[in-house]
Amino acid sequence: MIPQYPDYIRILPELVLSIFGMVIMLLDPLLDDRRSRSLSGALALIGSFAAFAATLIQAQSPGYAFANMVRVDSFSTFFHILIIAITAIVILSSYEYLNVQEIRGGEYYGLMLFGAVGMCLMTSAMELVLIFIALEISSISTYVLAGFRRRAAISAESSVKYFLLGSFATAFFLYGVALMFGATGSTTIDVIGNVLRSGNIPVLAYMGVAFMFVGLGFKVAAAPFHIWTPDVYEGAPSPVVAFMSTAPKAAVFAVLLRVMFEANAPGRIWLIWVTAALSMTLGNIGALVQNNVKRLLAYSSIAHAGYLLVAFAALPETAIPAAMFYTAAYAVTNIGAFAVVSHFGGTGERRVTMDDYSGLAERSPLLAATLTLFLLSLIGIPMTAGFFAKFYVFSAAIKANLVGLTIIGFINSAIAAYYYLRIIVVMYMRKPREESPVAPIPFGLGLALALSLFATLYLGILPGRVLDYASRSTADLLFQNRPATPTALSDAPTLQPVQGISDIR
Amino acid sequence: MNMDTWNPIILTLVTFVPLAGALLLVVLPRRDREIRGFALFISLVDFFLSLHLPAHFHRNLAGFQYEIDKVWINHPNIHYHLGMDGISMWLVVLTTFLTPLCVLISWHSIHDRVKEFFILLLILETAMIAVFVALDLFAFYFFWEATLIPMALLIGMYGHGRKVYAAVKFFLYTMIASVFMLAAILWLYARVGSFDFVTIQNAVRSGQVAGFSSASLWLFLGFFVAFAVKVPLFPFHTWLPDAHVEAPTAGSVLLAGVLLKMGTYGLLRFNLGLFPEQARANAPWIMVLALIGIIYGALVAMVQPNMKKLIAYSSISHLGFVVLGIFSFTQAGLDGATYIMLAHGISTGGLFMLAGILYERRHTYEISEFGGIATPMPVYSTFFCFVMLASVGLPLLNGFVGEFLVLSGAFQDRPIYGILGATGVIWSACYLLWMYQRVFFGQITHKVNASLPDMNLREQLAVLPACIVALVMGVAPLLWLNAIDPAVHAALTPYANFAAQVATRMVGQ
């Protein structure tokens, strides 16, 4: 089948991002250092806006494309918007960082857009092999981005570590896909779902799910596949950490949602139960003793992956919207927190320990207040996004009678309050170590902070709209109402999932 | 204009005027004088707005009044549901009454980061009021947690000594305990499908909630732990002395005056309102804890060398009375418990303000540093004497009415509780009078004390309203009780039915 016009519409954001990424890469050799940062930064920003518009256009024509390999529905639109928004905010906050650290912009922004391509594609891909390819696109960009502080050995270490362990993990994923194919005769999620729903579940399917989960669990930094996280986060440039702790995670969680719920993965609850409990506990206990703020946030991200996974053990109707909301809430909060960390870090990221933060409230009240708000959201205090995120997840868990897991979660959130509070306490209640005022906040970073602050508060006070949207896409995911009949745009018979490339059996 | 037209929005106004004021303060320039004046203005506006509540309150009605019920979040079903009965109304007025006094008392004692201080104070006021008027369990929890941050910051940023330790301890204690309440609230929501207090109450009472009878003990305990830490009831009290001693004066006043009442209010509204049978069944050991609190608090208060710590321990003792009254399930006991909540807010708030005034002059709370203060500071010692006597429970002052009612209620329930509780009244006379004697009478032992300036006009303006209210509350308690009584009666209805059932069952046998 030759791809038609609607097929391209359904990958429009990915196309737009790739084009901008390539243009940036091609232009880069022609520019000097300063221009390379400003011009490619601006291009990348325009590119992400264009991709945003493309997502909105694409959302008008939901349906399948490329022989059922891609499906655009409200679920994929949700994650597209989220990932593109994250990319845009990170680009905004990177500009100053690249200047201070003297890093050229072309490859940096280009790779970031390519990463976004992979992540976006993961959320709309319906074919496990395509998911694998998208996962690789996104991972390879992030491996390179992690090593971008070329002068710092720790950054190179972080990149290599991430690359070695990451490729190991993707291999697991691929192996899982192969086993799944053996078990169900297909690599298309719809078909797998139909087969697994039909009743008899082959043992191979359990193994396939487990292997795929190892690969995906690595990407979201869920325990026991979390060992890489603190080192990589510590070494990688802060804006990159902001990016890779949110965007790829959102994409991988989208894949997990599809695999776990749409494909109706067997053995889900126990697999998730153990991982969630482990991630929450190990993440929080690890964070308790950290003195480096970046490492602390790394452990906190492990813990948050754990909270989020709690939702995956619940009933689909409440779990999916809860997980989607959590992804968004965590993303906006964490990006904001890392934006502050990257600004405060200064040249060569010197100021990253707890002591450096002491008395920040006196040196820069605005920066301290902003970081406080993000930390409160990470604790899960009312009025912030983190509160409703935890709230939806745990109420979904209680509805599914997962009382044990919920209690573990509650105890963990109480422990977590301690180490986030430590930063707040240090900022407000200690004397500053150096008297000099913090460098003023430049426009781009200020805008990035304002956007994530607004989103954190908006999700914390009026979460209704986002949650309603998430609930609607749940219906899409659960076969309740598939994307509407082929619109004027699409002429292919897209409604019935046909066997696609899995016919080869 | 007919003032009744305000009724639907008055609660929203009273609750959020301070928050609006705090937001305005954020953009005001850092000129301390104007900031103080503006904070005082906002808190006074809020106080006068809140006077609308008792003025237009229908005292013969038992249900919630001034209700407003709007959908906040569709899914899950969370409402912006505010409303008040006779119990919460007075607690709201107490809050709005104490806040302007706190602004006055912090006029000069806070000189660093003044703007942030008043922003936090006003945010705290909104959160405290909202806790008392929220009728949606979710909104209640939301504001309950929201009180923590401004209070912890007030202690940690403006306190003295081991302030950071005290702030973190306060935060973690309350936060960890309230997590259990959240679990209980979520359970109720999962089974009832609503966070609305009235809906849940009706569902529970009509027995429609599946699995309620087996879970109710755990739910009761979930709520109880959160409130007991806040009160604080005996084994959970260790955060209180630390928080009080290190807190700035305004923080102590609001902590003792209002925040502790959130715990007792919660016990009354939620533990009694939602779980009548569990409350009945668990009452004996809770009352024992309350009695231990009364006596232990008083005994520890007696040996304190630090004035503020002494007052803090006296709070533990007084709040023990409140819990004793609540779990006596008698009309008198609950009336008295509510009355002590108000009276304690006024008189202990007053004592903390007075202690703070002395601290501003000498920068110490150690009792041994003083002695013979009455000579250089006659006005101050008169005020102190008056407020102290109110706290001791002298007849014709506010403390007496509540303690009398509580003890008579406890006596009806079980005489031994009444007798043991009554010793608390004696203890409180002992420790307060003894402290008064050591601080104010005798020779001046430290030279610096001889030249201490007496209270100035601003300080008198801060303490005088508390004294007047203490007197009026002692002379004319009916002004307050006629609104409290119907609400308490309504709260006790299931217990009356329960008692009647027990009686018929016994007759049947």
Boltz contact constraints between the chains, C-beta under 6 A:
constraints:
  - contact:
      token1: [A, 381]
      token2: [B, 145]
      max_distance: 6.0
  - contact:
      token1: [A, 382]
      token2: [B, 142]
      max_distance: 6.0
  - contact:
      token1: [A, 382]
      token2: [B, 145]
      max_distance: 6.0
  - contact:
      token1: [A, 382]
      token2: [B, 146]
      max_distance: 6.0
  - contact:
      token1: [A, 395]
      token2: [B, 186]
      max_distance: 6.0
  - contact:
      token1: [A, 398]
      token2: [B, 186]
      max_distance: 6.0
  - contact:
      token1: [A, 398]
      token2: [B, 190]
      max_distance: 6.0
  - contact:
      token1: [A, 399]
      token2: [B, 190]
      max_distance: 6.0
  - contact:
      token1: [A, 410]
      token2: [B, 179]
      max_distance: 6.0
  - contact:
      token1: [A, 410]
      token2: [B, 183]
      max_distance: 6.0
  - contact:
      token1: [A, 414]
      token2: [B, 176]
      max_distance: 6.0
  - contact:
      token1: [A, 414]
      token2: [B, 179]
      max_distance: 6.0
  - contact:
      token1: [A, 417]
      token2: [B, 175]
      max_distance: 6.0
  - contact:
      token1: [A, 425]
      token2: [B, 164]
      max_distance: 6.0
  - contact:
      token1: [A, 428]
      token2: [B, 157]
      max_distance: 6.0
  - contact:
      token1: [A, 429]
      token2: [B, 156]
      max_distance: 6.0
  - contact:
      token1: [A, 429]
      token2: [B, 164]
      max_distance: 6.0
  - contact:
      token1: [A, 464]
      token2: [B, 73]
      max_distance: 6.0
  - contact:
      token1: [A, 464]
      token2: [B, 74]
      max_distance: 6.0
  - contact:
      token1: [A, 467]
      token2: [B, 75]
      max_distance: 6.0
